[in-house]
Amino acid sequence: MFTRINQEQWERKEHYEYYTKVLPCSYSVTVQLDVTMLKKRVEQYGDRFYPVFVYCVSRAINGRKEFRMGTDGDGNPGYWDVVHPNFTIFHKDDHTFSDVWTYYTDSFLEFYDGMTKVMETYKDVKGIKARDGQPQNFYCISCVPWMSFTGYQTYVAGNRVALFPIITYGKYEERDGKWQMPVTLTISHAAADGYHSSQLFLEIQQIIDQDYRCLK
């Protein structure tokens, strides 16, 4: 469900108008997350890291309205009650990738089962958009597992404002006995400021530090 914002009572009205009409822009920020506990539990349970991490990020994003923003048919801003992850599948034979998507649910086991089934179903389907029917209420997440990085920017030409977040994460590496992984958020400044982004990263870190199978 989509709920329009009452802009006359919205604390970010001027910010939204400025960053959509006067100076349309997005920004990217990269944070090194500590995935030591997450990696340990994934190995303990025999789960796959990719869908587990997508679940953790999706849980954090759905807990913060700034990252569930969108517009209705008339261009009015509002919030979706839930956003679903659009993620990528890498094809090892020709080194291309395809976009697919899965529904988000708070239940880890339901989400994990759904995403792994999508990965299996579309693993050999080529093309940018492998799965049809992508819902309007989505966000993007993908992995660059071949490298670690200190910065990563997604650039969109023109002045089109995309309110949905884009998450990109890289290779995790061991440093001083802990496993660290770069995670980049790209978001429209009209949707979220630095404060909101900092809170999202804190939330993701808190989630991956917990036992994801026990989250309620």
N, C-alpha and C positions, 0 to 999 in steps of 0.2 A: 504494500500500500504506500502511496505517496501523499505526503501532507505538505501543503503550501505553507510558506512562512508568512506570517503577518509582518510585513516589512516596516510598518509604522511603529511596531513595538520591538523591532529587532535591533539588538545592540551592534550588529555588524552591518547595518544597512549601508552606511557611507563607505565602509571598507569594500563591501561587495560591489557597489556601483563604481568605485574608483578602479578596482582591479578587473572589472569586466568592460568598462567603457572608456576610461581615461588611459590607463596603463595596464592592458591585459598581460599578465605574466604568470609564470609558474616558477617554482624553485625546487631544487633537489638537495637533500641532506643525507649524508652517509654516516652511520653509526656502527661501531664494532660491538656486536652483541656477544655475550658470554653464553655459548651453547654447550658448556661442559655437562651440565645435568641433563639437558635434552638429549644429547648424543648418547649418554650413558643409559637413559631409559629406553631410547629407541633400540639400542643393541640388546638390552635386557628383555624387552618384549618381542623382539624380532620384527619390529615394524619398519616401514620404509620412511626415510627421513623426509622426503619431499612432501607427501600428503600430511605428515604430522606437522611440519612447519607451516604449511598452508593453512591447516586448521588453527594453529595458534595465532597466526597473523589475522585470519578472518575473524576469530573470536574478539581480538583486540579492536579491529576496525569496526565491527558491528556494535561494540560497546561505546563508540564515540560518534556523535551525530555529525560532526564536521566532516567525517570521512564517509558519510552516507548521503552526501548532497547530490542533487540533480535538479533538473528543470522539467516543468510540465510542457504540454503542447504549445502553450503560449509564451514559453520562455521564463515563466515565473519560478524562482528558486524555492526549494523545499527539501525535505528529508525523506528518504526511503526508510521503511521500517526494518529492512534487511537488505544487504548487498551480498552478491554471490561471486566467488572467485572465478575469473577468467585466467587460465594458466596455459603454459606452453608444454608441448611434447617434442623432444628432440629425436630426429631420425638419424641413427648412426650410419646408415648405408650411404646417404648422400649429404649429410651434415646440414639439412634444412630443419625447420621447426614448423609446428602447426599450433594454432590457437584452439583450445577447447574450453569447456566450462563445466562446473558442477554446482549443485545447490548447497548452500550453507545450512547447517543445523548445529545447535549447541551440543548435541550428542556426539561425542567423539567417534564412537563406534559406527554410528550411522553415517557420519561424514566420511570417515576413513573408507568404509565399504563403498560408498558412492563414488568417491574420487578414484579409488583404485580400479573400480569397474570401468569408469570412463577412460582411464589411462590404458587399460587392456583393450577396450573396444576400438579406440581410435589410434592405437600405436602405429599402425601401418597406413593410416589415411593421410595423404599428402595434401598440401595447399595451406594457405594462410588460415582460413577458417574451416577447420575439419568438422566441427559439430555445429549443426544448424540450431536455430531457435534461441540464441543467446538472449537472456532477459535484459531489459533496459537497466535494471538495478544491478550493476556489476562493478567490480574493480579488477585491476590487472596485477598479476604476480608472476614472476619468472625467475629462473635460476641461471647463473653463469658459473657452473661448477669447476671450470677449468682454470680459474684465476681468482686470486684475492685482489682487492682494490681498496683505495682510500677515497675514491670518488667515482661517481657514475651518474651521467646525466642523460635523460631522455628528452630529445628536442623535437618539438612539433612546429612545423613551419606555419606562418600566418598568425592571425590574431584569434583563432578559435580557442575558446576557453573550455577545457575539459575539467570538470569538477571532481571526477573520480580519482582516487589515488592510484599510483603505479608503484609497485614494490619490486625491487630487483635485489637478489642476494647472491653472494659469491661463494668461493671455496673457503671452508673453515680450516684453520691452521692452529697448531699448538704453540702457545707462547707462555713460558714460565709456568708450565703445568696446567694451563687452562686452554680450552679450545675457543677461539674467537672467530667470528664470521661477520663479514661486512654486509650490511643491509641498507639499501638506499630507498628513500621515499621521494617520489616526485608528485607534487600536488599544486593545484592552482592556488595562488595567493588569495583569490576571491573566496575560496572554501576554508582555508586554514592558515593561521600564522605560525610563527616559530614556536610559540607557547603550546599550541595544539599538537604540533608535530613532536615536541619533546615529551608531552604526556603520552602520546601513542607509543613511542619507543619504550618509555618506562613501563607501560602496560604490557607490551610484548615481552619484555625481559621478565616481568613478574610471572607471566603465564608460562614461559618456557622453563622457569626455575621450579615450577610445580610439576606434580605427576599429572600429565595431561589426561590420562585415563580416569582420573578421579575428580575432574572438574565438574561442577554442577551448573 
